[in-house]
Amino acid sequence: MIDQFWTFFIAITLLTLFPGVDSLLVVRNTSRGGWKDGIATSTGICSGLFVHAMVSALGISALLLQSAIAFNGLKLIGGGYLLWLGCCSLWHAVRRKKMDVLEWQPTIPRKFQLSRSLREGFVCNVFNPKTLLFYMAFLPQFIDPSRSAILQSLFMAMVHFCIAMVYQGILAILVCQISDWFKNHSLGRLLEGLAGVILISFGLRIFWERRI
């Protein structure tokens, strides 16, 4: 256990419900490959939380902040990956439009690939510098110095994992319920295109932020 567990539980729940890159990626991939794609993506995202917990507990995050090259490299990798995901969404949105015009047939969802979904979620979370900073600043507030910092950090990551999986799982199911309606309308292309634009904006914002 940790100090002030219920304070941590309420705070991390509220922060998880706040929409961000992770939620957007789950929506995007659910629209792409159904609820399995969304759940797998969520699993990859949430698995990355344990990496941040270990990094925070071992003090590597503080070392990264002191090393401008290492931290800036982390930001560039994370921003570049978001840009790549956003460009892929825009490309598929344009491609779906061309296929609809040429064939006049409903678009077919792309085949679900477990490894791809897990990888996209995991990489997106692990190389998100804001998650690293959040864990470094947030977790130590609830750690009891008389106990193992690593075990307490992993415990908090497990709580966060469970909360995020429930929230993102519900989100994936809701998106899946309306995905059939989107597939037969231009709104389907609009949704994927909008997801691409937002992902690209997140990536560019990471690039434009002042680096240390």
Secondary structure by P-SEA (a helix, b strand, c coil): cccaaaaaaaaaaaaaacccaaaaaaaaaaacccaaaaaaaaaaaaaaaaaaaaaaaaaaaaaaaacaaaaaaaaaaaaaaaaaaaaaaaaaaaaaaaaaaacccccccccccaaaaaaaaaaaaaacaaaaaaaaacccccccccccaaaaaaaaaaaaaaaaaaaaaaaaaaaaaaaaaaaacaaaaaaaaaaaaaaaaaaaaaaacccc
